[in-house]
Amino acid sequence: MILAKDFGVHSNITLNLKYGKDGEKELKEWGFGIKTPVSEDPHGIAAGIEIIGDFDNNWSVLPGVYAPLGAENITFKTGLEFGRNLDSMRANITLMYRF
């Protein structure tokens, strides 16, 4: 389930709840994120933070930078993820295409 709310100009807040089952294994995770433009151009670069976890007290924090790539529906996201039960800090690179 994804709950999202836009506010301001191109700012949003999102809550994700995920459940899955594969045989005996259950997956229960949650995610929370917020992002907002960092310049006067609402279509320009934005900054955000994502907090991702499960219900076994594992979590990670991913501060990120969002940059548009040409078209309005293509975004490049990058950041460094760290948290509880991660072996090390991880680099995150995501290319998003909104339909």
C-alpha positions in Angstrom: 0.0 0.0 0.0 1.3 3.4 -0.9 0.0 6.6 0.7 1.3 9.9 -0.7 0.5 13.5 -0.3 1.8 16.4 -2.5 2.4 19.8 -0.9 3.8 23.0 -2.1 5.2 22.9 -5.6 6.7 19.5 -6.5 7.2 18.5 -2.8 5.7 15.3 -1.4 5.6 12.9 1.5 5.1 9.1 1.0 4.4 6.1 3.3 4.8 2.6 1.9 3.7 -0.6 3.6 4.7 -3.9 2.1 3.6 -7.5 2.9 4.6 -10.6 1.0 4.8 -14.4 1.6 6.9 -17.0 -0.1 6.2 -20.4 1.4 6.9 -20.1 5.1 8.8 -16.8 4.8 6.9 -13.6 5.4 8.1 -10.1 4.4 6.8 -7.1 6.3 8.4 -3.8 5.5 7.7 -0.1 5.7 9.1 3.0 4.1 8.7 6.8 4.7 10.1 9.5 2.4 9.9 13.2 1.9 11.4 15.4 -0.9 11.3 19.0 -1.9 13.0 21.3 -4.5 16.2 23.0 -3.3 16.1 25.9 -5.7 13.5 28.4 -7.0 12.9 26.2 -10.0 10.3 23.6 -8.9 11.3 21.3 -11.8 15.0 21.4 -10.9 17.1 19.5 -8.4 15.4 18.3 -5.2 16.6 16.8 -1.9 15.0 14.2 0.1 15.3 11.5 2.7 14.0 8.0 2.8 13.7 5.8 5.9 13.2 2.1 5.2 12.7 -0.7 7.7 10.9 -3.8 8.8 9.1 -4.9 11.9 12.1 -6.7 13.3 13.9 -3.4 14.1 16.1 -3.3 11.0 16.2 0.1 9.3 18.2 2.3 7.0 18.3 6.0 6.1 18.9 7.2 2.6 19.4 11.0 2.1 19.3 11.7 -1.6 19.5 14.2 -4.4 17.0 14.0 -7.2 17.9 15.5 -10.6 15.7 15.7 -13.7 17.2 14.2 -16.9 15.8 16.0 -19.9 12.1 15.1 -19.8 9.9 15.9 -16.8 9.1 12.3 -16.1 12.7 11.0 -15.9 14.6 11.5 -12.6 18.1 10.4 -11.5 18.4 9.8 -7.7 21.6 9.2 -5.8 22.6 9.0 -2.2 24.4 7.1 0.6 22.4 4.6 2.6 23.3 3.7 6.1 21.5 2.0 9.0 21.0 -0.8 11.5 22.0 -4.3 10.3 23.8 -3.1 7.2 27.3 -4.4 6.8 28.5 -1.1 5.4 27.4 2.1 3.9 25.9 1.7 0.5 25.8 4.0 -2.6 22.4 4.2 -4.2 21.8 5.2 -7.8 18.3 5.0 -9.2 16.9 6.0 -12.6 13.1 6.6 -12.3 10.7 6.9 -15.2 7.1 7.9 -14.3 4.4 6.6 -16.7 
